[in-house]
């Protein structure tokens, strides 16, 4: 659970007919609606068998893609539908997420991001 506490952003992959859109969820901020804090905590704490973190060398972050079960995907879809109308009306991607039907919701995905403390190797910084 210690690594989950270091998550700095969560991406929800919202499937469309032929592509997907990304709903980025950050740690809560004081000026945000409290629903976002509940969504962030809910997504962060989803129980999965194992999280495998890989280093994204472009963004220098660690990335994990939890393997979600169909019931977990449905639970996320239903949680998204609890968004307050004021938030849905002001956020296009959230509006698309709330409108997901169960069929497309079964393709919903998550990606966790956390800062990497590992030094980058290679590149142009070596002596020569």
HELIX and SHEET records of a PDB file:
HELIX    1   1 UNK A    4  UNK A    6  5                                   3    
HELIX    2   2 UNK A   34  UNK A   44  1                                  11    
HELIX    3   3 UNK A   70  UNK A   80  1                                  11    
HELIX    4   4 UNK A   85  UNK A   89  1                                   5    
HELIX    5   5 UNK A   92  UNK A   98  1                                   7    
HELIX    6   6 UNK A  102  UNK A  105  1                                   4    
SHEET    1   A 5 UNK A  20  UNK A  26  0                                        
SHEET    2   A 5 UNK A   7  UNK A  15 -1                                        
SHEET    3   A 5 UNK A 109  UNK A 115 -1                                        
SHEET    4   A 5 UNK A  61  UNK A  64 -1                                        
SHEET    5   A 5 UNK A  53  UNK A  56 -1                                        
END                                                                             
